[in-house]
Amino acid sequence: MKSPQTEPANRFLRACLRLPTDRTPVWYMRQAGRSLPEFREVRKRHSFFEVASTPALCAEVTLQPVRRLGVDAAILFSDIVAPLVAIGLDIQLVEGTGPVTARPIRERADLEALRPLDPERDMSSVREAIGMLREALAPTDTALIGFVGAPFTLAGYLVEGKPSRDFVRTKRMMFDEPELWDGLMRRLTEIVLDFGRGQIAAGAQAIQIFDSWIGALGPREYARFVQPHMRRLFDGLRAPSVPEVPRIHFGTGTGTLLELMAEAGGDVIGLDWRVNLDEAWARLGGPERVSVQGNLDPVTLMTSWETVRAEAETVLRQAAGRPGHIFNLGHGILPETDAAQLERLTGFIHEFRM
């Protein structure tokens, strides 16, 4: 990624650009949400999508971890299915299950439900929330991250009708109906691309692409059925008409896919806990080529502080203080996580020196 004419002061954005930082930047996936007691108080009165679609509530929940934890970046409170809900799909977030739709996409006629997303019409509350957040975050030197779900992960929810471990129907469509699969992925890519561009235009300073279930695929499947669409997505987020912001490419179970993901695009590659950070970074070309984000196992946060500190130090020593490392978890914060552990961990990361 090209460095902007004026180098950013925020350490998170500097790390995305592989620039030196005064200390390791840190934020946590799912930091804006269920592990914080103040968020649970909000949820007693409002549904998830009510919070996400009400600008003042969305901004408040997004800011909660900044106030409590002192992280270097805030991430917009939302869900990866938000653009699908915005275009009118009936998707419910079922507690303990995840996104569920009563009308899965199984045939070509079903693709008609995937109308184009109009940022002006379908993202008014998102744009307003981002504007409020940029104003609130300006004095704190905290960056604002927008995000989208990757086409494969969204396709998996839509084809299966709910979260899946094996993605049987999804893979069956990929192999037996490749034209239908390609049509689905093309439509989802355009929807996601417009949703990402809309967030960037509204003021998001970075964008993360979550491919949460991509680890269900092997390298050949990824290269054939997913990588071309991810290239289109990342290229579209770097179009001349779009402000240039760092693009973070994250998935889980991606140990065999990292090089292919990097080829598809991303200024920062998110690493889950199933790979050693130093080995994965070397495979990706090191800090001369790409930044990395990660990669503490989220379950570690429910162990003793001594264990958390030791495991976090291992990650930091693997990064070796090189420009381009952003500390994060290998996936999202678990609901049972004690916020006090997160506070203590954030302080430790900021104070750590090689």
N, C-alpha and C positions, 0 to 999 in steps of 0.2 A: 504493500500500500504506500502511496506517496505521502510524504509528510506535508501537512498543511504549511502555508507560508508562516504562520505564527504557531509555534509549538504550544500545545495545551499545557496548562499548569496542573490539571488534575492527574494524579498518579495512575489512576485506572486507564485513562485515555492515553497517557504516555506509554504505559506498558503495552497497550494494543498496538502502538506504533513502533514498539521495540526500542523506545528511548529510555535512558537512565531515569530511575526514580529514587527518591530519598529513602523509601522503604517499600516493602512488597505490598501492592494494593490487594484488597480483599473485599469480596462480596459473596453472597450465598444464594444459590438457586432455591426458590421458594422461601426467601427471607421475608417477603411481604405476604404474611398469611398465618397459617394455622398453628404454628408453634408459639406465637406471641399472645400473651393473655389479653392485651388491649385489642387485638384482632378478634379474639373469641367474644369479647364484649360487643363488638360491632355486629358479629354474626348472629348474636342472640336476637337482634332486631331486624336484620336484613338478610335476604338470600344472597348467594354468591354472585349471581348475575346482576342483582340489584346493586350490589356494591361496585361491581366492575363497570356498570353502565351509568352510574351517577357520578359525575365528575368530582364533586366535593368529597364523596365517600372514597372513590378510587384514589384520589390524591392523598387523603388522610392515611389510608392503609399502606400506600406506597411509601409514605414518609415515616411510618412507625419504626421500621428497622434502622433507618438512618439515625433517628433520635436515640433509640435504645442501644444500638450496637456500634455506631460510629463507623459504618462501612464506607468504602470509597465510591460506591455506585448504588443507585436505586434502580430497581427494575419495575416497570409499570405493572400494576396489579391487574391481571387478566387471566385468560386461559387460552390454550392453543386452538380451541374450537371457536373462539370468539368471532372470527370472520365468517364461519359457517352459520353461526346463529344470526349474524348481521344480515346475511342474504336470505334468511327465512327458513333455514332447516330446523326441524324439531329435534333438538338435542338437549337432553337433560343430564346434569351432573349428579349421578347417584352416589350418595355417601357410601364409601367402602368399595365402590365398583369403578367409577369414573364416567366418562362420556358414554351415553347410551342413546341410540336413535331408534325410533319405531319403524322407520322406513329406510332400511339399508339400501345401498346401491349395488345392484346385482346384474342389471341389464342396461343396454344402451339407452333405452327410453328414460331410465332413472337419471341419466346425466343432465336432463333438462332442468332438474331441480337446482343444479349448480349454475345459477345465473351469475353474470359478472358482478364484482363488487365495485360500487361507486363510492370512492372515499368522501366525496362531498355529502352524499346522502346517508351513507351507512356508517360513517365514522365521526359524526359530529361530537358525541360525548367523549370519544377517545381523544380527539383533537383538543377539546376544551380541557380535559384532565391533564394532558401533556403541557399545555400552556400554563396551567396553574402550578404544575410541578416545576417547570423550568424557572418560574418566578420564585418559588419557595426555595429551590435548591441553589439559586445563584450565589447567595452569601456563604454557602457551606463548602464550596469547591467539591461537590459531589456530583458525579456524572449521572445522567438518566439513560437507562437502557430500555429500548423497546424490544418486542420479540414477536415471532411468528412460529407456528408449527410447520414442520417440513411436509411436503406433499405425501411422502410414503406413510408417515405416521398418521396423518389425517385420513389417507385412503384406507389404512387398516381399520380405523374406527368406523368409517362409513360402510365398508364392505362387510366387516364382521358384525356390525351393529352394536358392538360393545368392545371393551378391551379384550385382548386375546393373548395367550402365551405362544400359540403355534401358528396363527395366521393361516389356517388351512384354506378358507375361502379366498383370502387375498392372494395367496400363492397360486391357487388353482386358476384364478383369473389371469394372473401374470403369465403363466405358462400356456394355458389352454385358450385364452382369449386375449392375445397380446394387443390387438387393435383397440379393444374396449379398455384394457389397462392403460394404454397410451393416451386414449381420449380422456380418461379420468385424471391421469397425472397432469396432462396439459391444462385442463380446466383448473385443477387445484393449484398448480403452479402460478397461474395468472391471478387467482384470487389472493393467494398468499403474497405474491409480489406487490399487488396493489395495496394490500393491508400494511405491508412493510414500508412501502414508499410513503403511504399516508402518515405513518408514525414519524418517519424521518422528516417529512415536510413540516410536520407540526412541532418539531423540535427535539425528537429523540437523538441523542448524541452517539449512540451505538445501537446495533440491532443484533439480537441473538436468534439463530435458527435452531429450534429444538427438533431433533429427529429421535425422539425418545425410544422408539421401538425398532430402529434400523438394525440393531444387533441380531434380529431374527433372520437376517439375510447373510448369505455367504458372499465372497468377493465376486464370483461370476454373476450371481443374481444382481448384486448391486451395480456392477459395471453395465449390465445389459438393460435393466429395468428402471434404475433410479438415477444413476449418475448423470445421464444427459439432461434430465429435468432439473437436477440440482445445479448444474452448470448454467442453465437458463435463468434460474432463480438468482444465483449470485451475480451473474453478469447484469441482470436487470436491476439489481440493487446498486450497481456501479454505473448506471447509465448517465449520459451527460446532463440530463434534466434533473437528476437526483443529487442532493447535497452529499458530499463524500464523507461517510462515517465508517468506523470499524465494523466489520461483519464477523460475528462469532459463530462457528459451526460446531454444534454439540450433538452427540448421540451417546447412547449407552450400549455396552457390549460390542464395542467397535475395535477391539484389538486387532482383528484381521482386516479392517477396512480403513485404517487411518490414512494410508497413502492415497487411496482412492478418494476419500473425503477431501483431502487437501487438494487433489487435482480438480475436484468439483468446484472448490472455492472456499474462501474464508481468510481473513487476516489473522484470526485467532482460532485455534483448534481446541475445543474442550475435550478433556480427557476424563474418563471415569476411573474408578479405583482399581480396575482389573489389570492395569498396566503400570509399570514403573515410569514415573514422569520423565526421568532422564533418558531412559531407553526409547520411550515414545518420541520425545523431542528430537533425539538423534535420527530416528527413522524419518521424521518430517523435515530434516535438513537443518535443525538447530535454530538458534535465535537469529542467524543471518537470513533465514527464509520466512519464519512464521513465529508468532507468539503462541503460547499455550496457556490454558486455564485449567486449574484443578489442584489436587485430585484426591482429597481425603474421603475415605469411606464414611457416608452419613451415619452409619450405625456406631462408629467410633464415638460420636458425641453422647452416646448413652452409656459410656463406660466411665471409669474414674478420670479425674482431671490429669493425673500422671500419665495415663494411657493416651489421652487426647493430645497432651503436650508432646509426648514422644513421637506419636504418629505424625503430627503436624510438622515437627522438626525434621523428620525423615523426608517429607515432601519438600520442605524448604532447602534442605541440603542437596537434594537431587536437582533442584532448580539452580543451586549454587550462586544465587545472587545475580544471575545473568539478566540483562534487560529482556523484557518480553514475557515474564511470568506473572500471572494473576492468580492469587490463591483463591480457591473455591472448593466446594465439595465435589465428589465424583458424580453426584446427582442431587436431587432436592432434599431439603431438610425434612426429616420425618416428623409427624405430628406430635409424637411423644417427647421430642427434644426439649430439654430444659434451656430456656432462654439465657439463663445465667452462664451456661457452658459456652454459648455463642459469644456472649459479651467478653468472657475471659479469653476465649480463643482469638477474637479480633484484636484485643490488646496484645496478646502474645505475638501474633503475626506482625503487628506494627512495630513492636519493640525488638524483634529478632534481628540479629546481625551475624553475618558469617565470620 
